[in-house]
């Protein structure tokens, strides 16, 4: 056991990125790595990239130069963009990697080719699977055949599998390769600042904890509506859809942070135990009553004319892939029994809405004499930008008998790094706080599988909404 713990904390010498020529690596992963290394951390790190594209070293260097320059991605909002990396403490490290990093064209699902890639890596190695779930599973089977250098860590991009069965298979093969302590299942949606902002708000303010339960809470929404359309991601997204891509992969983890019981510490074991506990108690409502799916039709987003999803390049309309997914789940425990938690994610929506909304129950009796409409108090936790709003009814100015709505607002502290930089920092520092544990990955699939089944059987019709509109984004009936 002592040797396993020691291996789990060995410093990574080489970061190997599988799928290095793909969209994810160029758009998010490598810029996040650049931002991390610019702070001066991991100055001796080596970088090896591998992909199926037949790139030469000049093309790979061009990708690194562009990524390390931190060109803002189309998916980056203004508050997510970071300044140039010039004159940063780790600038020399970035320039060294641009010169020395190598790219190996290989099919990493083939043991002989994967061995050729690993031969270019000095151990201990961190292997980042920037690959689709099915390819990740085949690559892990190839690793099982050829063996791993001592101290290897596996960094696996979500979604973890395509369904519950594939997640269990992948967990099994990963468990045969390395101990759980050396596995990082990446949820880039939740950077360390987001996690700590939610936990700090909840557990450092005694005023909220006594009422953060079914006795006082009417409903909870976790919403991530974005104005992006497909943006050239058909190869991945058309086989995934909003339910797998966002709700299963990300929003259930936001729910867990909002609903979990207080952990004794913010250590990774305590926090991840609490996350697992609340997700084990979570179930989807009847899909025919408590879920909705739709895809965007032709419309306008800002100044852009957007074709219907079915007409986007690379899309197979027969798959009926949804760009809007909405599911209401329930948590069967003492704290939350009976409270509907509605999770929704949609593409092609304006204006965007990215927040958690906790709506409290109305007052049981409004004293006679007060005028105006009493509305339930609400807490809004912004997910981009990260902010906090408390909406209350108070006596209005001028007429003290009349109720007015006010919002008390503040911003959370900003992050030093983009989300992928925070994820990679956890990998390099052997901190699994932001990593999804294997049992939790399986629980998330268990929760959504009844909905996936109902949708595949046609029991929930596929609707349509115009791109660039708010049409059809009201929450589903939870009565």
Secondary structure as GFF3:
##gff-version 3
##sequence-region A 1 479
A	DSSP	alpha_helix	2	8	.	.	.	ID=ss1
A	DSSP	beta_strand	14	18	.	.	.	ID=ss2
A	DSSP	alpha_helix	23	24	.	.	.	ID=ss3
A	DSSP	pi_helix	25	29	.	.	.	ID=ss4
A	DSSP	alpha_helix	30	38	.	.	.	ID=ss5
A	DSSP	beta_strand	46	51	.	.	.	ID=ss6
A	DSSP	alpha_helix	57	68	.	.	.	ID=ss7
A	DSSP	three_ten_helix	78	80	.	.	.	ID=ss8
A	DSSP	alpha_helix	91	100	.	.	.	ID=ss9
A	DSSP	beta_strand	102	105	.	.	.	ID=ss10
A	DSSP	alpha_helix	111	118	.	.	.	ID=ss11
A	DSSP	beta_strand	125	129	.	.	.	ID=ss12
A	DSSP	alpha_helix	133	146	.	.	.	ID=ss13
A	DSSP	beta_strand	153	157	.	.	.	ID=ss14
A	DSSP	alpha_helix	164	177	.	.	.	ID=ss15
A	DSSP	three_ten_helix	180	182	.	.	.	ID=ss16
A	DSSP	beta_strand	183	186	.	.	.	ID=ss17
A	DSSP	alpha_helix	192	203	.	.	.	ID=ss18
A	DSSP	alpha_helix	206	209	.	.	.	ID=ss19
A	DSSP	beta_strand	217	225	.	.	.	ID=ss20
A	DSSP	alpha_helix	234	237	.	.	.	ID=ss21
A	DSSP	alpha_helix	241	242	.	.	.	ID=ss22
A	DSSP	pi_helix	243	251	.	.	.	ID=ss23
A	DSSP	alpha_helix	252	259	.	.	.	ID=ss24
A	DSSP	alpha_helix	268	280	.	.	.	ID=ss25
A	DSSP	beta_strand	282	284	.	.	.	ID=ss26
A	DSSP	alpha_helix	287	290	.	.	.	ID=ss27
A	DSSP	beta_strand	291	297	.	.	.	ID=ss28
A	DSSP	beta_strand	299	301	.	.	.	ID=ss29
A	DSSP	beta_strand	304	306	.	.	.	ID=ss30
A	DSSP	three_ten_helix	309	311	.	.	.	ID=ss31
A	DSSP	three_ten_helix	317	319	.	.	.	ID=ss32
A	DSSP	beta_strand	324	331	.	.	.	ID=ss33
A	DSSP	beta_strand	340	346	.	.	.	ID=ss34
A	DSSP	beta_strand	353	360	.	.	.	ID=ss35
A	DSSP	beta_strand	378	382	.	.	.	ID=ss36
A	DSSP	beta_strand	387	395	.	.	.	ID=ss37
A	DSSP	beta_strand	403	411	.	.	.	ID=ss38
A	DSSP	alpha_helix	419	428	.	.	.	ID=ss39
A	DSSP	three_ten_helix	432	434	.	.	.	ID=ss40
A	DSSP	alpha_helix	438	456	.	.	.	ID=ss41
A	DSSP	beta_strand	462	466	.	.	.	ID=ss42
###
